[in-house]
Amino acid sequence: MLFEDLSLSKSIQKAVFEEGYLNPTPIQEQAIPIVLAGRDLIGCAQTGTGKTAAFAIPIIHQLHRIVGSSKKAKQIRALIVTPTRELAVQIGQSFDTYAKYTNLTQLTIFGGVSQNPQVDTLKKGVDILVATPGRLLDLQKQGFLDLDHLHVLVLDEADQMLDMGFVNDVKKIVKLTPKNRQTLFFSATMPIAIRELAEMFLTDPETVTVSPVSSTAENVEQRVYFVDKTEKRNLLYHLIKTEGLSNVLVFARTKHGADNVVKALRKKDIPAEAIHGDKSQNARQRVLDAFKNKEVGVLVATDIAARGIDIDQLPFVINFDLPNIPETYVHRIGRTGRAGNGGIAISFCGKDEHPYWKDIQKLIKVDVKTINDHPYQWHAGSPEATSEKPKNSNRSGGAHKSRKSNSSKQNKKRWY
């Protein structure tokens, strides 16, 4: 299939063609017609498969039809909510790119910076708003946002939005929007418990799953090192020096842990930076730009902050701390091996993390190569013989009560 087969407006086709897009990716091919038909949608596909374009392109097409060349005051007709500032910026740039031959305008709002420029733009009027939850609700409380004319609501990275503290914010945001809106959930992973929770907010949704959440890219070489917890920093330095690793994305579980890894590397003259929620937007953007420009060889990130990192040729991903949610492992290593390139994913597994590793193996069903030739091993034999289940190892990071959606299967009112 070609993009021209999707019945998109010529202005959008021109913008897409200039970006070098000829054939839609599988998630785009399946999702775009559903969005164009006005249906609610749960879209699940791995990182790097084009999820942003899968919702941005059809939204632009429909809004362009509605707004046309109207000179009336602009109103917010599409709202995209995403968990991180970096990802919000990335999505906003995508909308600017695909809509450059239309008269649609978009604004990206997030915290950590002055709200004044954002408020000034809102007062002038915009068609598309990309936002992080905190700044969105803050500006709404101050009376700067009117969502009464909203046609479509998008929750991007929906699993993280609902699973990492944004549930109440999402509920508040949904209540601010018209009941006849179209609602789209997109994510790289969608565990069953989170899917059930997501369906509370959707009406008779279609579901598109391009790749199973358990699948890892075939061109990513996976390795695991069983290492004493106290020796992880030494092992990281050992690998960087002995294997000449550069342009490395390292995942840490906490913000404090990320900072400590950076400090340890800097003491050994390894250029490293951390990116997480405690840093200002400007600082995070500077760090990300430095990493993309290869001015910094090692970037240490938490999972939420890493959601906005989009680098096509990232050769190495290292799980300094293993995630307690197996699907998160799939998302992490999906940062490498993108756009047809190869990549290497390395995991450090301490004694307390071995149950997590067993859960990951059950999910991915891949025989990951164990590297025993290193000086920091934690076991003298089978790891199963010495591991214990860590406390608080709830795979979803907290208790979630499943709730059935009360929405009926009635025909949904289209907004176009």
C-alpha positions as CSV (number, residue, x, y, z in Angstrom):
1,M,0.0,0.0,0.0
2,L,1.1,3.6,-0.7
3,F,0.1,6.7,1.3
4,E,-1.8,7.9,-1.7
5,D,-4.1,4.9,-1.4
6,L,-5.3,6.2,2.0
7,S,-7.5,8.9,0.5
8,L,-5.7,11.7,2.3
9,S,-5.9,15.3,1.2
10,K,-3.3,16.5,-1.3
11,S,-1.8,18.9,1.1
12,I,-1.0,16.1,3.6
13,Q,0.2,13.8,0.9
14,K,2.6,16.5,-0.3
15,A,4.0,16.9,3.3
16,V,4.3,13.2,3.8
17,F,6.1,12.7,0.4
18,E,8.6,15.5,1.3
19,E,9.5,13.5,4.4
20,G,10.3,10.5,2.3
21,Y,7.3,8.5,3.2
22,L,6.0,6.3,0.4
23,N,4.5,3.2,2.2
24,P,2.7,3.4,5.5
25,T,4.1,1.3,8.3
26,P,1.8,-1.6,9.5
27,I,0.4,0.5,12.4
28,Q,-0.3,3.4,10.1
29,E,-1.9,1.2,7.4
30,Q,-4.3,-0.3,9.9
31,A,-4.9,2.6,12.2
32,I,-5.4,5.5,9.8
33,P,-8.6,4.2,8.2
34,I,-10.1,3.5,11.6
35,V,-9.3,7.0,12.8
36,L,-10.7,8.5,9.6
37,A,-13.9,6.5,10.2
38,G,-14.3,8.2,13.5
39,R,-13.9,5.1,15.6
40,D,-12.3,4.9,19.0
41,L,-9.0,3.0,18.9
42,I,-6.4,1.2,21.0
43,G,-3.2,1.0,19.0
44,C,-0.3,-1.1,20.2
45,A,3.0,-1.3,18.4
46,Q,6.7,-1.3,19.2
47,T,8.8,1.8,19.4
48,G,10.0,3.2,16.1
49,T,7.0,1.9,14.1
50,G,5.4,5.2,13.4
51,K,2.7,5.5,16.0
52,T,2.7,9.3,16.1
53,A,2.0,9.6,12.3
54,A,-0.7,6.9,12.7
55,F,-2.8,9.4,14.7
56,A,-1.4,12.8,13.6
57,I,-2.0,12.3,9.9
58,P,-5.7,11.3,10.0
59,I,-6.4,14.0,12.7
60,I,-4.9,16.7,10.4
61,H,-6.9,15.3,7.5
62,Q,-10.2,15.6,9.3
63,L,-9.5,18.9,11.0
64,H,-8.4,20.4,7.6
65,R,-11.8,19.4,6.2
66,I,-13.6,21.1,9.1
67,V,-11.6,24.2,9.4
68,G,-10.7,24.7,5.7
69,S,-9.9,28.3,5.0
70,S,-12.2,29.6,7.7
71,K,-11.2,32.9,9.2
72,K,-13.2,32.3,12.4
73,A,-11.4,32.3,15.8
74,K,-9.5,29.0,16.2
75,Q,-10.7,26.6,18.9
76,I,-9.0,23.5,20.3
77,R,-10.3,20.6,18.3
78,A,-7.7,18.0,19.0
79,L,-5.9,17.3,22.3
80,I,-2.9,15.0,22.6
81,V,-1.8,14.1,26.1
82,T,1.5,12.5,26.8
83,P,3.6,11.8,29.9
84,T,6.8,13.6,29.2
85,R,7.9,17.0,28.0
86,E,10.4,15.6,25.5
87,L,7.7,13.4,23.9
88,A,5.3,16.4,23.8
89,V,7.8,18.4,21.9
90,Q,8.5,15.5,19.5
91,I,4.7,15.1,18.8
92,G,4.2,18.8,18.3
93,Q,7.0,18.9,15.8
94,S,5.4,16.0,13.9
95,F,2.1,17.9,13.7
96,D,3.9,20.9,12.4
97,T,5.6,18.8,9.7
98,Y,2.5,17.0,8.5
99,A,0.2,20.1,8.6
100,K,2.6,22.6,7.1
101,Y,0.5,22.9,3.9
102,T,-2.7,23.4,5.8
103,N,-3.8,26.4,7.9
104,L,-4.0,24.3,11.1
105,T,-2.0,25.5,14.1
106,Q,-0.7,23.6,17.1
107,L,0.7,24.5,20.5
108,T,2.8,22.3,22.8
109,I,2.5,23.0,26.5
110,F,4.4,21.5,29.4
111,G,5.7,22.4,32.9
112,G,9.1,23.5,34.0
113,V,9.0,26.7,31.9
114,S,7.1,30.0,32.1
115,Q,3.5,29.6,31.2
116,N,3.2,33.1,29.8
117,P,4.2,32.4,26.2
118,Q,1.9,29.4,26.2
119,V,-1.0,31.4,27.6
120,D,-0.4,34.2,25.0
121,T,-0.6,31.6,22.2
122,L,-3.7,30.0,23.7
123,K,-5.4,33.4,23.7
124,K,-4.8,33.8,20.0
125,G,-6.4,30.4,19.4
126,V,-5.0,27.0,18.2
127,D,-6.5,24.0,16.5
128,I,-4.3,21.3,18.0
129,L,-3.0,21.1,21.6
130,V,-0.2,18.8,22.7
131,A,0.2,18.7,26.5
132,T,1.6,17.0,29.6
133,P,-1.1,16.4,32.2
134,G,0.2,18.8,34.9
135,R,0.4,21.9,32.8
136,L,-2.8,21.1,31.0
137,L,-4.8,20.9,34.2
138,D,-3.1,23.9,35.7
139,L,-3.9,26.2,32.8
140,Q,-7.5,24.8,32.7
141,K,-8.0,25.7,36.4
142,Q,-6.8,29.2,35.6
143,G,-9.4,29.5,32.9
144,F,-7.1,29.6,29.9
145,L,-8.3,26.4,28.3
146,D,-11.7,25.7,26.6
147,L,-12.2,22.1,25.5
148,D,-15.9,22.3,24.8
149,H,-15.2,22.2,21.0
150,L,-12.9,19.2,21.2
151,H,-13.4,16.5,18.5
152,V,-10.6,14.0,19.3
153,L,-8.6,13.1,22.4
154,V,-5.4,11.1,22.1
155,L,-3.5,9.5,25.0
156,D,0.0,8.7,23.8
157,E,2.1,6.2,25.7
158,A,-1.1,5.2,27.4
159,D,0.4,2.4,29.5
160,Q,2.7,4.8,31.2
161,M,0.0,7.4,31.5
162,L,-2.3,5.0,33.4
163,D,0.3,2.9,35.2
164,M,2.7,5.5,36.6
165,G,0.6,7.9,38.5
166,F,-1.5,9.7,35.9
167,V,-4.8,7.8,36.4
168,N,-6.5,10.6,38.3
169,D,-5.2,13.2,35.9
170,V,-6.5,11.2,33.0
171,K,-10.0,11.0,34.6
172,K,-10.0,14.7,35.2
173,I,-9.0,15.5,31.7
174,V,-11.7,13.1,30.2
175,K,-14.4,14.9,32.2
176,L,-13.4,18.2,30.7
177,T,-14.1,16.9,27.1
178,P,-17.3,16.4,25.2
179,K,-18.9,13.0,25.5
180,N,-19.2,12.6,21.8
181,R,-15.4,13.0,21.3
182,Q,-13.3,10.4,19.5
183,T,-10.7,8.8,21.8
184,L,-7.5,7.2,20.8
185,F,-5.0,5.3,22.9
186,F,-1.5,4.6,21.5
187,S,1.3,2.8,23.2
188,A,4.3,0.6,22.8
189,T,3.1,-1.8,25.4
190,M,-0.4,-2.6,26.7
191,P,-0.6,-5.2,29.4
192,I,-4.1,-6.7,29.9
193,A,-4.8,-5.0,33.2
194,I,-4.0,-1.6,31.7
195,R,-6.0,-2.4,28.6
196,E,-9.1,-3.1,30.7
197,L,-8.5,0.2,32.6
198,A,-8.1,2.1,29.3
199,E,-11.4,0.8,27.9
200,M,-13.2,2.7,30.7
201,F,-12.6,5.8,28.6
202,L,-13.4,4.5,25.1
203,T,-16.6,3.6,23.4
204,D,-16.7,0.3,21.5
205,P,-13.0,0.6,20.5
206,E,-11.2,-1.0,17.6
207,T,-7.9,-2.6,18.6
208,V,-4.8,-2.7,16.4
209,T,-1.8,-4.7,17.6
210,V,1.0,-4.8,15.0
211,S,3.6,-6.7,17.0
212,P,3.0,-8.7,20.1
213,V,4.3,-6.9,23.2
214,S,6.4,-9.9,23.9
215,S,8.4,-9.6,20.7
216,T,11.8,-8.0,20.5
217,A,13.5,-6.8,17.3
218,E,15.3,-9.6,15.5
219,N,18.2,-7.4,14.7
220,V,18.9,-6.6,18.3
221,E,21.6,-8.8,20.0
222,Q,20.7,-9.4,23.6
223,R,23.1,-10.1,26.4
224,V,22.8,-10.6,30.1
225,Y,25.5,-10.2,32.8
226,F,24.8,-11.7,36.3
227,V,26.6,-9.1,38.5
228,D,26.9,-8.3,42.1
229,K,24.6,-5.3,42.8
230,T,27.5,-3.3,44.3
231,E,29.6,-3.9,41.3
232,K,27.3,-2.7,38.6
233,R,29.0,0.7,38.2
234,N,32.4,-1.1,37.9
235,L,31.0,-3.4,35.3
236,L,29.5,-0.5,33.3
237,Y,32.9,1.2,33.2
238,H,34.6,-2.1,32.4
239,L,32.4,-2.6,29.3
240,I,32.7,1.0,28.1
241,K,36.4,0.9,28.3
242,T,37.2,-2.7,27.2
243,E,34.6,-2.8,24.3
244,G,34.9,0.8,23.3
245,L,31.2,1.6,23.7
246,S,29.9,5.0,22.8
247,N,26.5,6.5,22.1
248,V,25.1,4.4,24.9
249,L,21.6,4.8,26.5
250,V,21.6,3.4,30.1
251,F,18.4,2.8,32.0
252,A,18.2,3.3,35.7
253,R,15.2,2.7,37.9
254,T,15.3,6.0,39.8
255,K,16.3,9.6,39.3
256,H,18.7,9.3,42.3
257,G,20.2,6.2,40.8
258,A,20.7,7.8,37.4
259,D,22.5,10.7,39.0
260,N,24.8,8.4,40.9
261,V,25.7,6.4,37.8
262,V,26.7,9.7,36.0
263,K,28.8,10.8,39.0
264,A,30.6,7.4,39.0
265,L,31.4,7.6,35.3
266,R,32.5,11.2,35.4
267,K,35.0,10.3,38.2
268,K,36.6,7.9,35.7
269,D,36.6,10.6,33.0
270,I,33.7,9.1,31.0
271,P,31.5,12.0,29.6
272,A,28.0,11.2,30.9
273,E,24.7,13.0,31.5
274,A,21.4,12.1,33.2
275,I,17.9,12.9,32.0
276,H,14.9,12.6,34.4
277,G,12.0,14.5,35.8
278,D,13.9,16.6,38.3
279,K,15.8,18.5,35.6
280,S,14.3,21.6,34.0
281,Q,13.0,21.4,30.5
282,N,15.9,23.5,29.1
283,A,18.4,21.3,30.9
284,R,16.8,18.1,29.6
285,Q,16.7,19.4,26.1
286,R,20.4,20.5,26.2
287,V,21.4,17.0,27.5
288,L,19.4,15.3,24.8
289,D,20.8,17.5,22.0
290,A,24.3,16.8,23.3
291,F,23.7,13.1,23.2
292,K,22.2,13.2,19.7
293,N,25.2,15.2,18.5
294,K,27.6,12.7,20.2
295,E,29.1,15.3,22.4
296,V,28.1,13.1,25.4
297,G,28.9,9.4,25.1
298,V,26.6,8.0,27.8
299,L,23.1,9.1,28.6
300,V,21.5,7.7,31.8
301,A,17.7,7.9,31.8
302,T,14.7,6.8,33.8
303,D,11.9,5.1,31.8
304,I,9.5,8.1,31.8
305,A,12.2,10.6,30.6
306,A,13.3,8.1,27.9
307,R,9.9,8.1,26.3
308,G,10.8,11.3,24.4
309,I,14.1,10.0,23.1
310,D,13.9,9.3,19.4
311,I,17.2,8.3,17.8
312,D,17.3,6.2,14.7
313,Q,20.9,4.9,15.0
314,L,21.4,4.1,18.7
315,P,23.8,1.2,18.8
316,F,23.7,0.3,22.6
317,V,21.1,0.1,25.3
318,I,22.1,-1.0,28.8
319,N,19.6,-2.0,31.5
320,F,21.7,-1.0,34.5
321,D,18.6,-1.8,36.6
322,L,16.1,-4.4,35.3
323,P,12.5,-3.3,35.1
324,N,10.0,-5.1,37.3
325,I,7.5,-5.0,34.4
326,P,8.6,-7.4,31.6
327,E,6.9,-5.3,28.9
328,T,9.1,-2.4,29.9
329,Y,12.1,-4.4,28.9
330,V,10.7,-4.8,25.4
331,H,10.2,-1.1,25.2
332,R,13.7,-0.3,26.5
333,I,15.6,-2.5,24.1
334,G,13.4,-1.3,21.2
335,R,15.3,2.0,21.4
336,T,18.1,0.3,19.5
337,G,18.0,-1.7,16.2
338,R,15.6,0.9,14.7
339,A,15.1,1.8,11.0
340,G,16.7,-1.5,9.9
341,N,19.9,-0.9,11.9
342,G,21.5,-3.4,14.2
343,G,21.9,-2.9,17.9
344,I,23.0,-4.5,21.2
345,A,21.0,-4.7,24.3
346,I,22.9,-5.5,27.5
347,S,21.2,-6.2,30.9
348,F,22.8,-6.3,34.4
349,C,21.0,-8.7,36.7
350,G,21.7,-8.7,40.4
351,K,20.6,-11.3,42.9
352,D,17.5,-9.4,43.9
353,E,16.5,-8.8,40.2
354,H,16.7,-12.5,39.1
355,P,12.9,-13.0,39.5
356,Y,12.4,-10.0,37.2
357,W,14.8,-11.6,34.6
358,K,12.8,-14.9,34.8
359,D,9.6,-13.0,34.1
360,I,11.2,-11.2,31.2
361,Q,12.4,-14.5,29.7
362,K,8.9,-16.0,30.0
363,L,7.6,-13.0,28.1
364,I,10.1,-12.7,25.2
365,K,10.8,-16.4,24.8
366,V,14.3,-15.7,23.5
367,D,17.5,-17.5,24.6
368,V,19.5,-14.5,25.7
369,K,23.2,-15.0,25.7
370,T,24.7,-15.0,29.2
371,I,28.2,-13.4,29.5
372,N,30.2,-15.1,32.2
373,D,33.6,-13.8,31.2
374,H,33.7,-10.7,33.5
375,P,35.1,-10.0,36.9
376,Y,31.9,-9.1,38.8
377,Q,29.7,-12.2,38.8
378,W,27.4,-12.7,41.8
379,H,26.8,-16.4,41.6
380,A,29.0,-19.5,41.5
381,G,26.7,-21.7,39.5
382,S,23.0,-21.5,38.7
383,P,21.4,-18.1,39.6
384,E,18.2,-20.0,40.5
385,A,20.1,-21.6,43.4
386,T,20.7,-18.3,45.2
387,S,17.9,-15.9,44.1
388,E,15.0,-14.9,46.3
389,K,11.9,-13.1,45.3
390,P,12.2,-9.4,46.1
391,K,9.6,-7.6,48.0
392,N,7.0,-5.4,46.3
393,S,7.5,-7.1,43.0
394,N,4.0,-6.4,41.7
395,R,4.6,-6.5,37.9
396,S,2.3,-3.6,37.3
397,G,4.0,-1.4,39.9
398,G,0.9,-1.3,42.1
399,A,-2.6,-2.8,42.6
400,H,-5.2,-2.1,40.0
401,K,-8.8,-3.1,40.4
402,S,-10.3,-4.1,37.1
403,R,-13.5,-2.3,36.2
404,K,-15.8,-3.0,33.4
405,S,-16.7,-0.2,31.1
406,N,-20.3,1.0,31.6
407,S,-20.4,2.4,28.1
408,S,-22.9,0.8,25.8
409,K,-22.3,-0.6,22.4
410,Q,-24.4,2.2,20.9
411,N,-23.4,3.8,17.6
412,K,-20.9,6.5,18.2
413,K,-21.7,10.0,17.0
414,R,-19.1,11.1,14.5
415,W,-17.5,14.5,14.9
416,Y,-17.0,15.2,11.2
